[in-house]
Structure formats: C-alpha cells, structure tokens
C-alpha cells in the first residue's frame, strides 16, 4: 500500500476529520473511503484493524483511530 486509507461513515465528526487529514497529508497521499456509502469496504477496514471511525490506516499498516465517531458495530447497523 503506497497511500494511507482514511475510513469514515459520513457523520459530522468524520467529515471534519477528513478535511483535517487531507490538509495535513495532502489529497494525493490518502484514499478517502466513506463506508456509509461503500459498505462493501467494511470488511476490508475491519481486517486492517479499524475498530471505530474515523480512522486512518497508514502505508505500513498502522491504524490511527481519530476522534471517536462510531464503532464498526454501529456502522454495520
């Protein structure tokens, strides 16, 4: 993986964090995944170690959980 992946669920907390992440690392360095819209990516996020969103998975596989918005169980509904 050459880019970080930022997972979120589209809530206000997540959208605010998305803007901050893009400002910090640059849009070209991060893939934004709204798992509220792209539910087929939930399993991928969980396998990467995402426990809540918003969260960013770095190119080395580290998971950075950012400002708790929702658990993965809540996202799955």
Buried (B, 14 or more C-beta within 10 A) or exposed (E): EEEBBBBBBBBEBBBBBBEEBBEEBEEEEBBBBBBBEEEEBBEBBBEBEBEBBBBBBBEEEEBEBBEEBBEBEEBEE
